[in-house]
Amino acid sequence: MKIGVVGGGQLGRMLGLAGLPLGFQFRFLEPSADCPAARLGEVIRAPYHDMDGLERFAQDLSFATYEFENVPAETAQWLSERLTLAPTARALSIAQDRIAEKTTFRDLGIPVQNFAGISSAGEIEAAVLKVPLPAVLKTRRLGYDGKGQRVLRVGSTDAASTVRTAWNELGKVPCILESFVAFSAEVSMIAVRARNPGHGASIAFYPLTQNEHRDGILWKSQAPAPCDQSGELAESARAHVRTLMESLDYVGVIAVEFFVTDAGLVANEMAPRVHNSGHWTTDGAVTSQFENHLRAVGTMPLGSTECHGASVMINLVGRSPIASRILEIPRAKLHLYGKGPRPGRKLGHVTLTGPTAHSLAAPTAELERLVAWDL
Amino acid sequence: MKIGVVGGGQLGRMLGLAGLPLGFQFRFLEPSADCPAARLGEVIRAPYHDMDGLERFAQDLSFATYEFENVPAETAQWLSERLTLAPTARALSIAQDRIAEKTTFRDLGIPVQNFAGISSAGEIEAAVLKVPLPAVLKTRRLGYDGKGQRVLRVGSTDAASTVRTAWNELGKVPCILESFVAFSAEVSMIAVRARNPGHGASIAFYPLTQNEHRDGILWKSQAPAPCDQSGELAESARAHVRTLMESLDYVGVIAVEFFVTDAGLVANEMAPRVHNSGHWTTDGAVTSQFENHLRAVGTMPLGSTECHGASVMINLVGRSPIASRILEIPRAKLHLYGKGPRPGRKLGHVTLTGPTAHSLAAPTAELERLVAWDL
């Protein structure tokens, strides 16, 4: 079965590595040459909205997916009319717009912070009444890795002026003003849902993953989440993500990020795709998020999400690591994306998997000493 | 780092899948079009002894390995003079000749059955005096998957006639006559040895694996070996394989197959490469045999051979399986080689990994019911 993947970055590459053994073949739609996924399948080199490229990409395909959420809405719609696109264009459009995303969460009873849209300068006064500072101003679209956002603290100038300055800095594009959430930890739930002919829908969850960011970029993930000793947060996250997936009749892997607060989980955002905070599943779970995404997209049964104990993942950003140094760390598994070094660029990740979280403390400390980012 | 691999079959494919995340690139030397490894690297399509092909294959390479042991000796020698070939041409030449192999084992104190060479009809009388029937007559070279051998039982004709008939059937090529070993089980030890600059040599062993063959082809592997509850067989196998690797100054993965007898292990044969009975390590061990082979060949530190409990592997031969049926089995991991069906051809394998051997009993039974071979 050939699967089309919009995007040929590292997520496409890892989908390819996971899918070839299952008999999947791949076709990637990707504008850049030498993309990380190029080795794993055919590449249609074209911009994402190029009609000729899309025609060639879609030819003879029954199933397609995407590896990043900024696929143009028209591209997703066009594909949906010709083949089975999973996750659906609707899930994608919600994830592309922070207002639609937060509204969807809220309407489903999934806790979110206060938020207000700002599309013009005239909306700023009303927004700050609804969402007092401290707050975060984010572009509604195209933000990632902490880009396109400003943290706004209570200052000497009035709130509206503070927001106006930040909104100008972000280019006066449509934004969302969100209450600043005082969180003790950040976690994500990676889940997968499949619709199988004759079997109804099935859902599988990975353990709750705790994430640490540096400069807005994911630095470390730990699973199961150390902040959730009782398992209550995982239970709550599963319930929210189940509600979300069922309401969207979702197919594929989803990642939902939450803040952990004194009042419980607060949903931050969703990614309708395999996610960096689930990369540890390649080494730490029976079935990786990549394989399960493909199984769901290709209408195959889901694989077990049971885990081999505990896992830690650390991203490699900007600077190429010395592979032999990393591989000296017991149990370290290296995953490079075949990309040249460039400040701020995700070049790979390392996972550690062991029977218990405790068994990973020493190698994790060693790994953290070795990994230097170039931002 | 680019690694050359002589051969582009499924073992080359799995080396590629394991090596890409570590930053390895691959070049395969392979005479057939559409080989299973083609997707994972550059392919030099040429016969193994073709000088022009070899020149193109070796160009700018520092390291090479092979994925089958019938690489022509001259090819191995030629490569050894130009780059680091691992395992060495010497290890390969021993593995290619059953007499050299058995002699090496015997000289190192590794138990082997009685054996005698037969290169001409005139040697048959002496051979049957040394090796009375029941015995097995095998071609000295190019045997695999039970091909090129005859089991010779005590019959109504005299032993020499029985051997002569079999020898004629095998084409009068140089053969080895081996005492028939009354074994209770077959096991293999997969091990890996690396020489690291400044670190000396290091060796790692996987758990002893128990193997069942059908019509000479590996049907099922189980690790750790159920026949070795005390761990004594594994200890003995490790000692033998350590002796062998050290005496050969071996680099890479080796597989040594043993018979389990009342008197302990009897060495059957060695494969100087990744081996079918180690395929379960992709899912069942922290570091697979494929990754560890590449780490050794590329002078990188070896990875942990610790396991995620117990594993079972079943081969898929001749007939393409219905992937969705297999994937319904809890924890089943499917590995297809991208080959079309043909009687007797290895098309893929399935592994099951669980916390204990007991936990695998039910899914293994289910898998055995599903898998039908076409020989």
Contacts between the chains, C-beta under 8 A, distances in Angstrom:
chain1	res1	chain2	res2	distance
A	13	B	20	7.9
A	17	B	17	6.0
A	17	B	20	6.6
A	17	B	21	6.9
A	20	B	13	7.9
A	20	B	17	6.5
A	20	B	39	6.5
A	20	B	338	7.4
A	21	B	17	6.9
A	21	B	333	7.9
A	21	B	334	6.5
A	21	B	335	4.4
A	21	B	336	6.1
A	21	B	348	7.9
A	22	B	323	6.5
A	22	B	327	7.8
A	22	B	334	5.4
A	22	B	336	6.7
A	23	B	323	5.8
A	23	B	334	7.5
A	23	B	336	4.4
A	23	B	338	7.5
A	39	B	20	6.5
A	39	B	39	7.5
A	39	B	40	6.9
A	39	B	41	7.6
A	40	B	39	6.9
A	41	B	39	7.6
A	283	B	286	7.6
A	286	B	283	7.6
A	286	B	331	5.4
A	286	B	333	7.4
A	286	B	353	6.7
A	287	B	333	7.5
A	295	B	327	6.6
A	300	B	323	6.6
A	300	B	324	5.1
A	300	B	327	5.3
A	301	B	324	6.3
A	301	B	327	4.8
A	301	B	328	4.6
A	303	B	327	6.7
A	303	B	331	7.6
A	303	B	332	7.8
A	303	B	333	7.5
A	304	B	330	5.7
A	304	B	331	4.8
A	306	B	331	7.3
A	308	B	308	4.4
A	323	B	22	6.5
A	323	B	23	5.8
A	323	B	300	6.6
A	324	B	299	8.0
A	324	B	300	5.1
A	324	B	301	6.3
A	327	B	22	7.8
A	327	B	295	6.6
A	327	B	300	5.3
A	327	B	301	4.7
A	327	B	303	6.7
A	328	B	301	4.7
A	330	B	304	5.7
A	331	B	286	5.3
A	331	B	303	7.6
A	331	B	304	4.8
A	331	B	306	7.3
A	332	B	303	7.7
A	333	B	21	7.9
A	333	B	286	7.5
A	333	B	287	7.5
A	333	B	303	7.5
A	334	B	21	6.5
A	334	B	22	5.4
A	334	B	23	7.5
A	335	B	21	4.4
A	336	B	21	6.1
A	336	B	22	6.7
A	336	B	23	4.4
A	338	B	20	7.4
A	338	B	23	7.5
A	348	B	21	7.9
A	353	B	286	6.7
